[in-house]
Amino acid sequence: MPYFSLALLPSPTSAAARDDLPAPAPVTGQGEVTVIGLGPAGPRWLTPEVGRALREAEHLVGYGPYVDRVPVRPGQERHTSGNQVETERAAHALDLALGGARVVVVSSGDPGVFAMASAVYEVATAEPRFAGVPVRVLPGLTAAQAAASRIGAPLGHDFAILSLSDRLKPWPVIESRLAAASAADLVLALYNPASASRRWQVGAAKDVLLRHRDPKTPVVVARDVGRPGEKLTVVSLGDLDPETVDMKCLLIIGSSTTQVSTRGDESVVVWTPRTYPA
Ligand SMILES: C[S@@+](CC[C@H](N)C(=O)[O-])C[C@H]1O[C@@H](n2cnc3c(N)ncnc32)[C@H](O)[C@@H]1O
């Protein structure tokens, strides 16, 4: 028995989902929360739809460094906070919208990938006073897509995305998911691999991966993709040095079919074939 029928649900994003229609404007006097993703870097990876939402916002709410990436607009208020207060930030945005304001919650990359969209829905669905506040999510380019495109096509076959951060989930859960995904021979994109305080996780993940993957498996260390200082390094899993990885990096771990090739101009590309041996 399904929980509900999709056909019976109101579709707040039905107009926005169509290319030929502008994103729906809120009813005058009614506030709304729009959760957006800026992409992993720079304006060229920001979608036109997100650009429009940012221009029309009365309030921007987000983690300071992300809000700082948005050009200042006169008359627009900015509310910045630290990176460990997602719930409070979501409640603040919903409160502003409840008061009638057009609020944009700013994430990097895609807002639904390890970012604010879930936090906003968590608060919006838990607190009855927010039940009537419209919430919409606008997609953004996620870091794994940008990193993959810079080095070739490592995500060309089945892949899994995992966060290595044990701030919001216990390490044993991460370890068991890493083991399952690597045993299934999926390419892995690992977000949040390390930070100033999380230093042992990459080494521990490497140990788990080596139980299921050949030490020669290619690994892409993608740092600051699309930003000044961008650097993509290809190493073997056995040679991966956890000390070279920090929070500005994303790791792509190849599967058994992932190839490393050198092109005519000496550039190295990493790609995973569309086909898989029977
Ligand atoms: C909290 S997650 C946010 C992910 C974001 N919502 C997305 O969809 O890309 C932050 C992590 O994303 C990855 N990341 C984001 N932007 C990146 C970039 N430009 N270059 C490399 N990694 C990036 C890093 O692993 C970083 O630690």
The ligand as an ORCA input file, in Angstrom:
! r2SCAN-3c Opt
* xyz 0 1
  C      29.468     20.077      2.724
  S      29.966     19.365      1.191
  C      28.973     20.325      0.119
  C      28.730     19.659     -1.212
  C      27.917     20.520     -2.160
  N      26.544     20.672     -1.704
  C      27.929     19.943     -3.576
  O      26.871     19.497     -4.062
  O      28.998     19.959     -4.204
  C      31.576     20.070      0.972
  C      32.517     19.118      0.249
  O      32.223     19.142     -1.152
  C      33.402     18.960     -1.896
  N      33.603     20.151     -2.754
  C      32.760     21.186     -2.880
  N      33.225     22.066     -3.795
  C      34.403     21.571     -4.250
  C      35.358     22.024     -5.213
  N      35.190     23.172     -5.878
  N      36.467     21.265     -5.423
  C      36.630     20.089     -4.765
  N      35.747     19.616     -3.842
  C      34.641     20.349     -3.590
  C      34.542     18.767     -0.890
  O      34.664     17.377     -0.639
  C      33.994     19.480      0.325
  O      34.597     19.000      1.519
*
